[in-house]
């Protein structure tokens, strides 16, 4: 797990008060909805990501569910958004 993936995993734990997990125990490929996350949780996570990484996440995007599928896919999306903002 790279640093961004670990940071996102910790953000998930902090956002959803999952005290029994550590960031390193969440596999980058584990489905996030398997962690008990629902659509409301996904919106909360999107807000936390926007605040932490200064991202713009369109809630009506058809790709949103794909981006939020796993920690790895969310990290890839975050990196792409940061690169686009830096350009």
C-alpha positions as CSV (number, residue, x, y, z in Angstrom):
1,X,0.0,0.0,0.0
2,X,1.5,3.3,-1.0
3,X,1.3,6.5,1.2
4,X,-1.8,7.9,-0.6
5,X,-3.7,4.7,-0.3
6,X,-2.8,4.4,3.4
7,X,-3.9,8.0,4.0
8,X,-7.2,7.4,2.2
9,X,-7.7,4.2,4.3
10,X,-7.1,6.2,7.5
11,X,-9.5,8.9,6.2
12,X,-12.1,6.1,5.8
13,X,-11.5,4.9,9.3
14,X,-11.7,8.4,10.8
15,X,-14.8,9.4,8.8
16,X,-16.8,6.3,9.7
17,X,-15.4,5.8,13.2
18,X,-14.2,2.2,12.4
19,X,-12.2,1.9,15.6
20,X,-11.5,-1.9,15.2
21,X,-9.5,-1.4,12.0
22,X,-6.1,0.1,11.2
23,X,-5.3,1.7,7.9
24,X,-2.8,-1.1,7.1
25,X,-5.5,-3.8,7.6
26,X,-7.6,-2.4,4.7
27,X,-6.5,-3.9,1.5
28,X,-6.2,-1.4,-1.4
29,X,-8.3,-3.8,-3.5
30,X,-11.0,-4.5,-0.8
31,X,-14.4,-3.2,-2.0
32,X,-15.3,-0.2,0.1
33,X,-18.9,-1.0,0.1
34,X,-17.8,-4.3,1.8
35,X,-16.7,-2.2,4.7
36,X,-20.3,-1.3,5.4
37,X,-20.3,1.9,3.4
38,X,-23.5,3.0,1.9
39,X,-24.3,5.9,-0.5
40,X,-24.6,8.4,2.4
41,X,-21.2,7.3,3.7
42,X,-19.8,7.7,0.2
43,X,-21.1,11.3,0.1
44,X,-19.4,12.0,3.5
45,X,-16.2,10.4,2.2
46,X,-16.4,12.5,-0.9
47,X,-16.7,15.7,1.3
48,X,-13.7,14.5,3.4
49,X,-11.6,13.9,0.3
50,X,-12.6,17.3,-1.1
51,X,-11.5,19.0,2.1
52,X,-8.3,17.1,2.5
53,X,-7.1,17.0,-1.2
54,X,-8.9,20.0,-2.6
55,X,-10.7,17.9,-5.1
56,X,-13.9,18.5,-7.1
57,X,-16.0,15.4,-7.1
58,X,-19.3,15.6,-9.1
59,X,-21.9,13.6,-7.2
60,X,-23.9,13.0,-10.5
61,X,-20.9,11.6,-12.3
62,X,-21.5,8.1,-13.8
63,X,-18.0,7.2,-12.9
64,X,-18.3,8.1,-9.2
65,X,-19.2,4.6,-8.1
66,X,-16.2,3.2,-10.0
67,X,-13.9,5.7,-8.3
68,X,-15.2,4.7,-4.9
69,X,-15.0,1.0,-5.6
70,X,-11.7,0.4,-3.7
71,X,-9.0,2.4,-1.9
72,X,-6.7,1.8,-4.9
73,X,-9.3,3.2,-7.4
74,X,-9.9,6.2,-5.1
75,X,-6.2,6.9,-4.8
76,X,-5.9,6.7,-8.6
77,X,-8.7,9.1,-9.0
78,X,-7.2,11.5,-6.4
79,X,-3.9,11.5,-8.1
80,X,-5.5,12.2,-11.5
81,X,-7.5,15.1,-10.0
82,X,-4.4,16.5,-8.4
83,X,-2.5,16.3,-11.6
84,X,-5.3,18.0,-13.5
85,X,-5.4,20.8,-11.0
86,X,-1.6,21.3,-11.2
87,X,-1.7,21.7,-15.0
